[in-house]
Amino acid sequence: MRYLVPLCVLSLAGCTGTFPGLAPQPETPNVVETAPSQVVDPNVIDPNAPLSTSPQASTTAMSPVARPADLKIAQPVVEKTELPPPPKPVVTNDTLGTTVVSLGDPTQPGIWIKTPLVKSGRKGRIVAPSGKEVVADFIPLGGPVTAGSQISLQAMQALGLSLTDLHTVALKPL
């Protein structure tokens, strides 16, 4: 009877099913490198390998009592991909500068842009990376000139810009 509990624990050690109340574990490669030319899956146990609980046991043969410190887990190779740079708007000498815009208050009507590139309200043109232009009210926005700007819903629609993305636009005076 006293061998029943350890036997049950050992028999359940190889289970890969899910149990109620336990979160599923993410799938990771379960490969162990034992030699440069040989890769062994720790879930496949050599039936001829001796089972031993002594810490001096050989770890070259995979057994359920192999010490984790003796195993090298092969890590998956993850390739990094670089995104292409965003398109740059056409900038000429008559521009106030370029700014990154995001959607401003969608309940405020009109075609406008709040930007730190102007110090007082005025009219001007917003030029999208595609070359489309729209005349808009330029409204001063506090902050450094490198800070982003807010643009109206109607201006974004007129320029054909996605409402959920950030865009770099050029600002030109009239």
Phi and psi in degrees as a GROMACS rama.xvg file:
@    title "Ramachandran Plot"
@    xaxis  label "Phi"
@    yaxis  label "Psi"
@TYPE xy
-75.3912  -11.408  ARG-2
-92.5301  -6.39864  TYR-3
-67.7092  -45.5465  LEU-4
-65.9346  -49.7247  VAL-5
-61.7461  -33.6967  PRO-6
-65.6513  -40.6658  LEU-7
-64.794  -41.5562  CYS-8
-62.981  -44.7712  VAL-9
-65.6171  -36.118  LEU-10
-71.1636  -29.5575  SER-11
-86.9283  -9.39801  LEU-12
-63.3573  -28.9604  ALA-13
-92.163  0.723609  GLY-14
-68.136  141.529  CYS-15
-118.511  7.29035  THR-16
-75.0226  172.062  GLY-17
-99.4319  153.073  THR-18
-122.149  145.156  PHE-19
-59.1332  136.923  PRO-20
89.5871  -8.80317  GLY-21
-109.409  133.997  LEU-22
-74.6564  142.412  ALA-23
-67.3659  142.19  PRO-24
-87.8901  143.397  GLN-25
-67.5732  148.34  PRO-26
-72.7954  126.617  GLU-27
-130.433  152.436  THR-28
-61.5147  133.438  PRO-29
-113.925  60.9586  ASN-30
-116.004  137.704  VAL-31
-116.655  131.324  VAL-32
-92.9753  125.867  GLU-33
-109.748  -28.0952  THR-34
-150.049  157.792  ALA-35
-57.4192  -29.6233  PRO-36
-100.706  -3.18756  SER-37
-129.08  128.949  GLN-38
-119.003  131.425  VAL-39
-122.207  135.443  VAL-40
-84.8404  122.484  ASP-41
-68.4014  -14.0523  PRO-42
-78.9609  -15.9291  ASN-43
-100.373  113.8  VAL-44
-101.799  132.262  ILE-45
-69.2134  117.248  ASP-46
-66.3881  -20.0817  PRO-47
-88.7657  -7.32455  ASN-48
-73.765  139.297  ALA-49
-73.8071  140.779  PRO-50
-89.9059  129.722  LEU-51
-145.288  146.657  SER-52
-108.648  1.30677  THR-53
-78.5503  142.405  SER-54
-67.374  -16.8647  PRO-55
-87.3576  4.55954  GLN-56
-65.0042  148.08  ALA-57
-67.5167  133.631  SER-58
-100.794  6.0196  THR-59
-73.5784  -33.1787  THR-60
-89.9864  128.609  ALA-61
-72.5234  125.743  MET-62
-136.882  160.566  SER-63
-65.2756  -11.9904  PRO-64
-108.662  19.5761  VAL-65
-65.3174  140.843  ALA-66
-78.0727  134.965  ARG-67
-60.8198  -29.3668  PRO-68
-67.2428  -22.669  ALA-69
-86.9852  -7.29722  ASP-70
-102.251  141.87  LEU-71
-110.056  119.659  LYS-72
-89.6202  127.275  ILE-73
-74.0464  126.931  ALA-74
-92.7606  140.543  GLN-75
-68.0648  147.069  PRO-76
-86.8166  125.64  VAL-77
-112.98  120.515  VAL-78
-88.8535  135.556  GLU-79
-95.2894  134  LYS-80
-113.223  139.157  THR-81
-94.7301  139.398  GLU-82
-82.1161  147.107  LEU-83
-69.313  151.989  PRO-84
-65.567  149.752  PRO-85
-66.9064  152.675  PRO-86
-65.6854  140.887  PRO-87
-95.1825  135.727  LYS-88
-70.9271  157.455  PRO-89
-70.9159  120.689  VAL-90
-117.681  127.14  VAL-91
-119.922  -178.136  THR-92
-67.6779  -18.9421  ASN-93
-93.8617  22.0909  ASP-94
-96.9543  154.089  THR-95
-81.2902  -21.5047  LEU-96
141.033  -177.979  GLY-97
-112.675  154.454  THR-98
-150.329  153.053  THR-99
-90.7599  127.435  VAL-100
-114.168  149.244  VAL-101
-134.147  166.56  SER-102
-64.3915  128.208  LEU-103
-86.3015  -155.745  GLY-104
-66.0953  111.416  ASP-105
-71.7167  -12.034  PRO-106
-86.8997  -12.0805  THR-107
-85.4436  113.776  GLN-108
-74.7365  165.279  PRO-109
104.01  176.258  GLY-110
-109.818  108.927  ILE-111
-148.325  164.26  TRP-112
-142.57  130.94  ILE-113
-98.9992  118.391  LYS-114
-143.824  147.292  THR-115
-80.2642  0.933811  PRO-116
-78.1157  -11.9272  LEU-117
-120.395  147.502  VAL-118
-100.185  -17.6307  LYS-119
-142.3  157.791  SER-120
-64.6496  142.15  GLY-121
-165.258  172.74  ARG-122
-98.3752  151.407  LYS-123
-167.432  -174.86  GLY-124
-115.972  138.402  ARG-125
-103.017  127.486  ILE-126
-113.008  121.726  VAL-127
-81.2395  163.614  ALA-128
-57.9701  -27.1269  PRO-129
-75.8767  -11.7977  SER-130
101.161  -11.3816  GLY-131
-65.5605  144.443  LYS-132
-127.105  152.808  GLU-133
-145.963  140.074  VAL-134
-82.0002  133.081  VAL-135
-144.395  163.466  ALA-136
-83.4  126.666  ASP-137
-94.0573  120.373  PHE-138
-112.253  129.32  ILE-139
-63.8904  143.237  PRO-140
-132.57  128.709  LEU-141
-63.5088  153.51  GLY-142
124.266  172.577  GLY-143
-69.5449  157.672  PRO-144
-66.2898  -15.5902  VAL-145
-85.0004  -5.279  THR-146
-72.5127  159.706  ALA-147
-75.1446  175.636  GLY-148
-126.327  162.408  SER-149
-113.388  138.565  GLN-150
-126.64  149.047  ILE-151
-73.3088  159.512  SER-152
-61.0521  -44.3601  LEU-153
-65.0628  -36.5341  GLN-154
-67.0118  -41.6925  ALA-155
-63.3801  -41.4743  MET-156
-66.2574  -39.7506  GLN-157
-66.5872  -32.334  ALA-158
-85.9789  -8.10617  LEU-159
73.5054  31.4109  GLY-160
-94.655  146.559  LEU-161
-68.3118  136.685  SER-162
-73.2225  -21.2565  LEU-163
-100.604  -4.77894  THR-164
-104.591  166.125  ASP-165
-94.2938  139.759  LEU-166
-132.658  147.103  HIS-167
-99.4203  122.805  THR-168
-125.046  159.616  VAL-169
-104.071  144.293  ALA-170
-112.643  128.828  LEU-171
-123.292  140.571  LYS-172
-74.8698  161.378  PRO-173
